[in-house]
Amino acid sequence: MVKETWRFIDSGNHSPSFNMALDEALLEWHSKGVFPPVIRFYGWNPATLSIGYFQKVEKEIDLDAVKELGLGFVRRPTGGRGVLHEHELTYSVIVSEEHPNMPKTVTEAYRVISEGILKGFHFLGLDAYFAVPKTEEQRNNLKSPRSAVCFDAPSWYELVVEGRKVAGSAQTRQQGVILQHGSILLDLDEDKLFRLFKYPNERVKERMQKAFKSKAVAINELTTRNITIEMAKEAFKKGFEVGLNIQLENYQLTDEELGYVEKIAKEKYEKDEWNLRR
């Protein structure tokens, strides 16, 4: 049986506004039928704090710390909580809601797409698996997470190794298209991460940071091999091909496409009205 071909874009390191604009443009092009389903890998320059669509900046984020640390800042079009994009591989998947292999519900589609990430971890020799919240308390925590930090909160079909979260993803559906993007941590500076959020007092911050260590982990804490970004890209590209039963075809954006992405970045994702509005 012939496998479906999807496009693959490794767009390299870009500004936070460009990264969000390119995901939005790919969603739009796919909705218009001018672009097939696509998987994209990318990085961030500078390292960036991204926040979820519904987060309240004033209440949750320490913008002075973001500035002091020289980080970029952007609001994502997807939900979820704050993510420090630094030592990681970021991915996005853009595919129609009507695709025959995509379930109708958000959680089931999340599971299908995340199968590619699961296989990527396996190719790196890590025993990753899906964890599903089982208790009433865990399910309630999904509805009202106590923390503004993404990797501090459980979600449906979370990818875990040795009981700790190894990848954080978020999803939106617009114009009949699913956009799922997420972070696969290679290394993590916890002290830097916890400087970026507001807490009632220092004691609460320390308690949350301590609890965080038992809930989240970066790949290079789990293996004696030093997994580089190139090794991760190779493993997760292969993981998506196997997990989604597709073949990936490399694609370079045209100058015209890049110009359109830069326009969205400038007019939307570089504006305070978008980033600070809630």
N, C-alpha and C positions, 0 to 999 in steps of 0.2 A: 504493500500500500504506500502510495506517495505521500510524504509528509508535507504539511502546509509550510510555506516559506514566509517568515516574518522578517522585517528589517531589524538590523542591529546597528545602533549608533553609539560609538564610544566618543563622547564629545569633549573629554579631557576636563581640566580645571577651569572654572569660570566664576564670574561674580554671582552673588546670590540672586540678583534680579534677572540675569541671563538664564540661570538654571531653572527658575520658576517659569519664566517666559517661554522657554523651549518646551517644557512639559505642556504648557497651555496651548502652544501652537500645534504641537503634535496631536493633541486631543482634537483641536479644531479641524486640522487637515484630515484626520481619520474620520471625523463625523461627516465631512463633505465627500468622502469616498476617494480623495486624491492621494491618500497615503494608506498603505496596508497596516495591520497591527505591527507594533514596534516595541522593542526592548532597548532601553538606553542605560548606559553606565556613565557616571560623571563624578567629578570632584569639585572642591570649592576653593576659590582664591579671592579674598582671604578666607581663613577658617570662619565659620558662620554659625550664629544661633538662628535656627528657624523655629517659628512658633505655629501652632495650629490655627486654623481659620477662626475658631470661636474663642481663642484665648484673649484675656484682657491684659494688655501690656502694663497699664498703670498699677494694677493690683498684683501682678505676678512676676514681672521682669525688672531686673535692675539694669536699666539702660546705661547708667554711669559705668558699671562694671564691664558691660559689653564694649563701651568706648575705650576704657582704660586698657583692656586686653587686646585692642586693635582688631576686634572681630567684626564681620559683616552681620547684618540683621535683616531678616525678611519674614513676612507672613506667608504661609503656604496656602494654596487653594483647598487643601485637604484638612481634615480634622486632626485630632491627636494633640500631643503636648510638645513641649520644647525639646529640641534636639541640637546638640553641639556637633556640627559637621567638621571634623578635623582629620583624625586618623581613621578613615573609613572608605568603603566603596558604597556609593549611593546608586540606586537603581530606580528606573521607572518602567512601568508596563502600561501600554495604551492599547486597548482592544474594545471592540464593540460589545455592548450589553447583549446584542442579538447573536453573538458568535455561538455556534452550536456547542462548543465545549465550556461555555461560561454559564454557571448556575445563575438563577434570577436573584437570589438573596445575596446581600453584601458579604455576610460571613462565609457562605459557601464559595463565592467567587474568590474571596480572600484566600481560602484554603487551597483552591485549585492553582491560583497564581503562585502562592507561596511554596507549592510543591517544587518549583524551580529552584527556590532558595534552599529548601531542605536538601535537595540533591547536590547543590553546590557545596554545602557543608560536608556531606558525605564524601565528595571528591577531595576535600581537604583532609579527610581522615577523621572528622569529628562526628561523634554519635549524637547528632541533633534529632529532635523529634517534636511533634506538635503536642502542646499541653492545652487542654481544654478546661476552663474554670468549672469546677464541679459543685462547689458549695454555694448556698444562697448568698453568703457573705461575699464570695469572690465575684459572683454575678452582679451584685449590687455595687461593688467597687468599680465595675466597668462603667456603670451609669453615672457615678459621681466620684471620679478618682480624687484622692486627697492631695496628690502632688502635681506640680506643673511640669515635672520632668518626665519625658516620654518613657525612658527605660525603667522607670520606677513603677509603672502600672501594668497589670496583666491585661491581656485581651484575648478574644477568641482565636484559637489556633495559633497561639504564640509559639515561636520557635525557641526551643530551649536546649541547652547542653548541661548535663549534670544539675538539672533543676533551675538553671539561671538563664535569663533571657539573652539571646545573642543577636537578635535582629529586631528592629522596630519599623513598622510599616503603617501607612495611612492610605485611605481611599476616598475618592469622590466620583460621582457620576454626573456628567453634564452632557447635554446634546446627544444622549443615547450612547455615550462612551464611558467606559471605566478607565480611570487613571489611578493606578496604585504606585506609590513610590515609597522608598524606605532606605534605612541605613543598616549597613553591615559593618559592625565595629571591628577594626583590626587592633587598635589600642585606644585607651581612654584615660584622660586626665580628669579624675573625679573632682579634685579640688577646684580646678578651673570651671568645670560644669556647675558645681554647686555655688560658685560665686555669682552666677548669672541670674539667680532667682531671689525673690523676696521671701523672708520668713518672719514670723512674729517676734522671734528672738534667736540668739546664738544657740541656745540649748536645743531648740526645735530643729535648727539647721543641722547640728551635730547628730542628733538622733536619726534624722532622715537620711543623712549621708551614710551613717553606719548601717542602717537598714538596706540602703541601696546596694551595698556590696554583696548582700546575700541574694539580691534579686536579678542583678545584671552582670554581664561579664564580656570582655573583649576576646576575640579569637586568640590573640597571642598570649593570653593568660592561660589558655587551655592546652597549649601545645609547646613542645620544646623546639619545634621548627620555628624560624622567624618567617611568618607568612607576609610576603610583600604584596603591594597593591596589584602587581602584574600576575602573581600566582592566584590571587583572589579573583581577578577578572577572568582568567582562564577557567578556573573551577566553576564559577557561577554562570559563565556563558554556556559551558557544557551542561551545567545543572538545569538551566532553563530549557535547553534543547531536549534533554531527556525527560525532565519533569512535565513539560507541556507537550511533548511529542511533536516538536516542530524542528525546522532547520532555520538557522539564522544567516542572513545575507548582509554583509557589511554595507553601510550606506554613508555617504558624505553629503552634508547639506550643501545646497547650491548657494551662491552669493545672494540671490534673491530671497531664498528662505531665511538665510542668516539676517538679512536686512529687516525682514518682517519680525523675527524674534527680537532683535535689538529695539525695534519700535515698541513692542509690547513691554519690554523691560523698562524702557524710559518712561512710557506713558502710564504704567501701572505699578510695577514692582519696585521702582525707585522712589515712589511717592509716599509721603507720610500719611496721606489720606487712606492708602491701602494698609500700610504696615502698622500704623498706630491707632486705627480708627475705632477699635472697641474699648 
